[in-house]
Amino acid sequence: MNTENWIYILGGSSGIGFACAKALAFKGYNLFLVHRDGRIATKNFLEQINQLKTETSVKIITINATVNTAEGLSQIQEALLSLGIKSIKIFIHSIADGHIKPIFDKENSLSEEDMLYTIKSMGVSFITWSQWLLNNNLFAENAKIFGFTSEGSKKVIQHYAAVGAAKAVLETLCRYMAVELAQYKISVNLLCPGVVNTKAIRVFPNVQNFVEKVIEKNPYKRLTTPEDIANLLVTLSYEDLHWLTGNIINIDGGESHVF
């Protein structure tokens, strides 16, 4: 493999994003990981990165920045441009940055600002980052774009309205992007995992009860793991699979098929 092939992951320090980063590093891809963490989480993350560097021969760049600020955006874009043209083989959008609130609650309802922030962060940024990478000639030939959606785009999950709306936007954008990017030999697909026990779900009300119900429902009687998802994404990363595009691919052990 050309060692100048890079994976760009937004949200690459934990959970699904980091599992994908590790799996792809062992396949020889260089990693450009953007994350937003505090001091302790960043320390733990960098320790894992140092270990990964000793186990692989790939290059790894990490940036701790907020993409929703002008300063953070400039920092990330400047670093990406330094990689050189046609360097991004895979772009993975794994942002979990939204509001978990009820729509109708006298004390804690979703505001318009909450809703718009969540949709922009978890939905619209999928297309704006893809546009920027394309306009700056950073995508390699037969590049791939991946994002992550959820059953909450179609089913009601308590307090998930803003994120569910963002995921529905993401799914619509995936189809349009796949058609328009075909002329550039770039494929676009979304993975739809089952429930994963990451820090993102710990903000849900009654999360332990929710997790127990999902485990009972799942045919395998367990939650989906980040490694389950990473294994699929590595398979989908093969260049010969460029004909697969515009799809939402379930990776949930059959969970979504059970009432």
Secondary structure per residue as TSV (DSSP state, phi and psi in degrees):
chain	resnum	aa	ss	phi	psi
A	1	M	-	360.0	143.0
A	2	N	-	-64.6	116.4
A	3	T	T	-71.8	-3.2
A	4	E	T	-91.6	6.5
A	5	N	-	-75.7	129.2
A	6	W	E	-117.7	147.6
A	7	I	E	-106.3	125.5
A	8	Y	E	-105.3	117.4
A	9	I	E	-120.2	119.6
A	10	L	E	-89.3	114.4
A	11	G	S	90.5	54.7
A	12	G	-	-109.9	17.3
A	13	S	S	-100.3	-11.0
A	14	S	S	-159.0	173.3
A	15	G	H	55.6	-136.8
A	16	I	H	-62.6	-44.5
A	17	G	H	-58.4	-45.8
A	18	F	H	-72.3	-35.8
A	19	A	H	-60.9	-41.6
A	20	C	H	-65.8	-40.5
A	21	A	H	-59.6	-48.3
A	22	K	H	-60.6	-47.9
A	23	A	H	-62.3	-39.9
A	24	L	H	-74.9	-31.3
A	25	A	H	-61.6	-40.3
A	26	F	T	-70.6	-11.5
A	27	K	T	-94.7	2.3
A	28	G	T	98.5	7.0
A	29	Y	-	-85.5	138.4
A	30	N	E	-72.8	151.8
A	31	L	E	-118.7	132.6
A	32	F	E	-120.8	105.4
A	33	L	E	-114.3	124.3
A	34	V	E	-106.6	133.6
A	35	H	E	-144.5	168.1
A	36	R	-	-136.0	97.4
A	37	D	-	-136.2	156.8
A	38	G	-	-77.5	-178.3
A	39	R	H	-60.0	-48.3
A	40	I	H	-67.5	-45.4
A	41	A	H	-63.0	-38.9
A	42	T	H	-64.9	-41.6
A	43	K	H	-59.3	-46.5
A	44	N	H	-63.4	-40.6
A	45	F	H	-63.1	-46.7
A	46	L	H	-66.4	-30.6
A	47	E	H	-63.9	-41.2
A	48	Q	H	-66.8	-37.2
A	49	I	H	-64.4	-43.4
A	50	N	H	-61.9	-38.6
A	51	Q	H	-65.5	-40.7
A	52	L	H	-64.3	-36.7
A	53	K	H	-63.6	-36.0
A	54	T	H	-74.2	-23.3
A	55	E	H	-92.6	-15.3
A	56	T	S	-131.4	171.4
A	57	S	-	-108.6	18.0
A	58	V	-	-87.6	160.7
A	59	K	-	-85.5	143.2
A	60	I	E	-134.8	124.8
A	61	I	E	-115.3	130.6
A	62	T	E	-123.1	140.3
A	63	I	E	-132.7	123.1
A	64	N	E	-96.6	99.8
A	65	A	-	-153.7	156.5
A	66	T	-	-96.9	117.3
A	67	V	T	-69.7	-16.9
A	68	N	T	-88.4	9.4
A	69	T	S	-116.5	151.6
A	70	A	H	-61.8	-40.1
A	71	E	H	-64.6	-46.8
A	72	G	H	-64.2	-42.5
A	73	L	H	-61.0	-45.2
A	74	S	H	-62.9	-40.7
A	75	Q	H	-62.1	-45.4
A	76	I	H	-66.9	-46.8
A	77	Q	H	-65.0	-39.7
A	78	E	H	-62.1	-41.9
A	79	A	H	-67.6	-38.9
A	80	L	H	-63.8	-41.4
A	81	L	H	-62.9	-28.2
A	82	S	T	-70.4	-15.1
A	83	L	T	-70.9	-25.7
A	84	G	-	99.8	162.6
A	85	I	T	-67.9	152.8
A	86	K	T	52.1	40.6
A	87	S	-	-102.2	-19.5
A	88	I	E	-90.6	110.1
A	89	K	E	-86.8	-34.7
A	90	I	E	-139.5	131.0
A	91	F	E	-111.6	122.8
A	92	I	E	-116.8	119.2
A	93	H	E	-97.9	107.9
A	94	S	-	-131.4	47.9
A	95	I	-	-85.4	128.9
A	96	A	-	-122.1	86.8
A	97	D	-	-145.9	81.6
A	98	G	-	-149.6	178.1
A	99	H	-	-100.3	130.4
A	100	I	-	-107.4	99.0
A	101	K	-	-150.6	157.3
A	102	P	-	-71.7	158.5
A	103	I	S	-77.8	-40.6
A	104	F	S	-118.9	103.5
A	105	D	-	-154.3	130.3
A	106	K	T	-62.5	-27.5
A	107	E	T	-109.3	-22.7
A	108	N	T	-146.3	47.5
A	109	S	-	-77.6	154.3
A	110	L	-	-59.8	129.0
A	111	S	-	-92.7	167.1
A	112	E	H	-59.7	-39.0
A	113	E	H	-63.2	-42.6
A	114	D	H	-58.2	-46.5
A	115	M	H	-65.0	-47.1
A	116	L	H	-66.2	-38.9
A	117	Y	H	-61.1	-46.1
A	118	T	H	-64.8	-44.0
A	119	I	H	-65.8	-40.0
A	120	K	I	-66.6	-45.6
A	121	S	I	-68.5	-45.4
A	122	M	I	-100.6	-9.8
A	123	G	I	-121.1	-66.3
A	124	V	I	-64.5	-32.5
A	125	S	H	-63.2	-20.5
A	126	F	H	-59.4	-41.2
A	127	I	H	-84.7	-36.7
A	128	T	H	-67.3	-37.6
A	129	W	H	-69.3	-39.2
A	130	S	H	-63.6	-41.2
A	131	Q	H	-60.9	-45.2
A	132	W	H	-63.9	-42.9
A	133	L	H	-63.2	-40.8
A	134	L	H	-67.8	-46.3
A	135	N	H	-63.6	-25.6
A	136	N	T	-99.6	13.7
A	137	N	T	57.3	38.9
A	138	L	-	-95.1	-17.9
A	139	F	E	-74.7	132.4
A	140	A	E	-76.4	167.4
A	141	E	E	-64.8	141.3
A	142	N	E	58.1	34.8
A	143	A	E	-68.5	161.5
A	144	K	E	-130.2	143.3
A	145	I	E	-120.1	130.2
A	146	F	E	-127.6	144.0
A	147	G	E	-136.4	177.1
A	148	F	E	-127.9	123.3
A	149	T	-	-110.2	-168.9
A	150	S	-	-156.3	167.5
A	151	E	G	-62.4	-19.2
A	152	G	G	-66.7	-9.8
A	153	S	G	-73.5	-19.5
A	154	K	T	-123.5	-22.9
A	155	K	S	-119.3	153.1
A	156	V	-	-84.0	121.7
A	157	I	-	-118.0	135.4
A	158	Q	T	-53.6	125.8
A	159	H	T	67.6	18.7
A	160	Y	-	-104.0	11.7
A	161	A	H	-57.7	-47.0
A	162	A	H	-65.7	-44.9
A	163	V	H	-68.4	-40.3
A	164	G	H	-59.0	-41.2
A	165	A	H	-65.0	-40.4
A	166	A	H	-62.8	-40.3
A	167	K	H	-67.1	-36.0
A	168	A	H	-64.7	-39.6
A	169	V	H	-61.4	-44.8
A	170	L	H	-57.9	-43.2
A	171	E	H	-66.4	-40.3
A	172	T	H	-64.5	-45.2
A	173	L	H	-61.8	-37.5
A	174	C	H	-56.0	-45.3
A	175	R	H	-65.3	-46.5
A	176	Y	H	-66.4	-41.9
A	177	M	H	-63.0	-41.4
A	178	A	H	-59.3	-41.8
A	179	V	H	-68.8	-46.5
A	180	E	H	-73.2	-29.2
A	181	L	H	-87.2	-6.6
A	182	A	G	-58.9	-35.2
A	183	Q	G	-64.3	-21.1
A	184	Y	G	-99.3	6.0
A	185	K	T	60.4	43.3
A	186	I	-	-119.7	126.4
A	187	S	E	-99.7	153.7
A	188	V	E	-136.0	124.9
A	189	N	E	-143.9	154.6
A	190	L	E	-115.2	141.2
A	191	L	E	-101.5	138.4
A	192	C	E	-116.7	91.2
A	193	P	E	-74.6	160.5
A	194	G	-	-71.9	-174.6
A	195	V	-	-66.2	129.0
A	196	V	B	-115.7	137.4
A	197	N	-	-83.9	76.2
A	198	T	S	-113.0	174.7
A	199	K	G	-63.7	-19.2
A	200	A	G	-65.8	-32.9
A	201	I	G	-88.5	-8.2
A	202	R	G	-74.6	-8.2
A	203	V	G	-87.9	-5.5
A	204	F	S	-72.8	147.6
A	205	P	T	-69.8	143.2
A	206	N	T	53.7	43.6
A	207	V	H	-63.5	-35.5
A	208	Q	H	-65.2	-41.8
A	209	N	H	-64.1	-40.4
A	210	F	H	-60.5	-47.5
A	211	V	H	-62.8	-43.0
A	212	E	H	-61.6	-39.6
A	213	K	H	-65.7	-39.5
A	214	V	H	-66.4	-42.6
A	215	I	H	-61.4	-41.9
A	216	E	H	-65.4	-34.9
A	217	K	H	-73.9	-37.0
A	218	N	S	-66.7	132.5
A	219	P	T	-57.0	-28.4
A	220	Y	T	-91.4	-2.4
A	221	K	S	58.6	40.6
A	222	R	S	-155.9	166.4
A	223	L	-	-80.1	160.5
A	224	T	B	-69.7	143.4
A	225	T	-	-108.0	156.4
A	226	P	H	-56.0	-33.5
A	227	E	H	-68.6	-33.7
A	228	D	H	-56.3	-45.5
A	229	I	H	-70.1	-43.3
A	230	A	H	-61.9	-38.3
A	231	N	H	-61.2	-41.0
A	232	L	H	-67.9	-43.4
A	233	L	H	-63.3	-37.4
A	234	V	H	-60.7	-43.4
A	235	T	H	-61.4	-42.4
A	236	L	H	-72.4	-13.6
A	237	S	T	-78.6	-12.2
A	238	Y	S	-60.7	134.5
A	239	E	G	-60.4	-32.7
A	240	D	G	-66.1	-11.4
A	241	L	G	-94.3	26.2
A	242	H	T	-66.3	-18.7
A	243	W	T	-73.9	-15.1
A	244	L	-	-85.3	111.7
A	245	T	-	-156.5	150.2
A	246	G	S	78.2	20.4
A	247	N	E	-110.1	155.6
A	248	I	E	-111.2	116.1
A	249	I	E	-111.6	116.2
A	250	N	E	-74.7	137.1
A	251	I	E	-138.4	85.6
A	252	D	S	-147.9	12.0
A	253	G	T	65.4	21.0
A	254	G	T	88.5	6.0
A	255	E	G	-56.8	-41.1
A	256	S	G	-71.8	-12.4
A	257	H	G	-88.8	-7.7
A	258	V	-	-100.9	130.7
A	259	F	-	-68.1	360.0
